[in-house]
Amino acid sequence: MSLMWITILVFAVTAVIGLTMALAVFKGQFPPVPSAVLHGLFGATGLVLLIVAVFVHHAVGPAQWAFWLFLIAALGGFFIAFGFHAKKKAIPPGLVVVHASVAVVGFLILLAGALNLIA
């Protein structure tokens, strides 16, 4: 399995965990801390793998775009984690939507590039 497909798999797991947390936020509940930690760890792992793909293996096009989008999503995730979750403050659903939307667009670009649908 290539580095890009492993990266996609890691981000897919990250997304599933993130979806469960987003559903909790939309229900007015506080996402479980273990879920948040796993989401952050998987997301960081995916970002590191993407950094290796882009900056070491010189992946271009979609991988580069995905990198920047995932970096923006990660910064938003840090803001959510440390600005709200760690302080046990209610997480604004709109912020979750923006964070998730940026990450999903990054994921779709990465996947489309890996499938050679875009160059």
C-alpha positions in Angstrom: 0.0 0.0 0.0 1.4 3.4 -1.0 2.1 6.3 1.3 -0.8 8.2 -0.2 -3.3 5.5 0.4 -2.2 5.0 4.0 -2.6 8.8 4.4 -6.1 8.6 3.0 -7.0 5.7 5.3 -5.7 7.6 8.3 -7.7 10.7 7.4 -10.8 8.5 6.8 -10.5 7.2 10.4 -10.0 10.8 11.6 -13.2 11.8 9.7 -15.3 9.0 11.2 -14.2 9.9 14.7 -14.8 13.6 13.9 -18.3 12.8 12.7 -19.2 11.2 16.0 -18.0 14.2 17.8 -19.8 16.6 15.5 -23.0 14.7 16.1 -22.6 15.2 19.8 -22.0 18.9 19.4 -25.2 19.2 17.2 -27.1 17.4 19.9 -25.9 19.9 22.5 -23.7 17.4 24.1 -20.0 17.6 25.0 -17.9 15.3 22.8 -16.0 12.6 24.8 -12.4 13.5 25.6 -11.1 10.1 24.4 -12.7 10.8 21.0 -11.2 14.2 20.8 -7.7 12.8 21.7 -8.0 10.1 19.1 -9.3 12.5 16.5 -6.3 14.8 17.1 -3.8 12.0 17.1 -5.1 10.5 13.8 -5.4 13.9 12.3 -1.8 14.8 13.2 -0.6 11.5 11.9 -2.3 12.1 8.6 -0.9 15.5 8.4 2.6 14.2 9.1 2.2 11.5 6.4 1.0 14.2 4.0 4.0 16.4 4.9 6.3 13.5 4.0 4.4 12.9 0.7 4.6 16.6 -0.3 8.0 17.7 1.0 10.0 14.5 0.9 8.5 12.5 -2.0 7.6 15.7 -3.8 4.0 14.9 -4.5 2.4 17.7 -6.4 -1.0 19.1 -7.4 -3.8 17.6 -5.4 -1.5 16.5 -2.5 -0.2 20.0 -2.1 -3.7 21.5 -2.1 -4.9 18.9 0.4 -1.9 19.6 2.6 -2.8 23.3 2.9 -6.4 22.6 3.5 -5.6 20.0 6.2 -3.2 22.4 7.8 -6.0 25.0 8.0 -8.4 22.4 9.4 -5.8 21.4 11.9 -5.4 25.0 13.1 -9.1 25.2 13.4 -9.1 21.9 15.3 -6.5 23.3 17.8 -8.7 26.3 18.3 -11.7 24.2 19.0 -9.7 21.8 21.3 -8.0 24.4 23.4 -10.4 27.3 23.1 -13.5 25.3 23.9 -13.1 21.6 24.6 -10.3 21.8 27.1 -12.1 24.7 28.9 -15.3 22.6 28.9 -17.1 25.4 27.0 -19.8 24.7 24.6 -18.4 24.2 21.1 -20.1 26.4 18.5 -21.7 24.2 15.9 -20.8 26.7 13.1 -17.1 26.4 14.0 -17.5 22.6 13.8 -19.1 22.9 10.3 -16.2 25.2 9.1 -13.6 22.9 10.5 -15.2 19.8 9.0 -15.9 21.4 5.6 -12.3 22.4 5.1 -11.1 18.9 6.1 -13.7 17.2 3.8 -12.7 19.3 0.8 -9.0 18.5 1.6 -9.9 14.8 1.8 -11.9 14.8 -1.5 -9.0 16.6 -3.3 -6.5 14.1 -1.9 -8.7 11.1 -2.8 -9.4 12.5 -6.3 -5.7 12.9 -6.9 -4.9 9.4 -5.7 -7.6 8.1 -8.1 -6.1 10.2 -10.9 -9.4 12.0 -11.3 -7.5 15.4 -11.1 -3.9 16.3 -11.7 
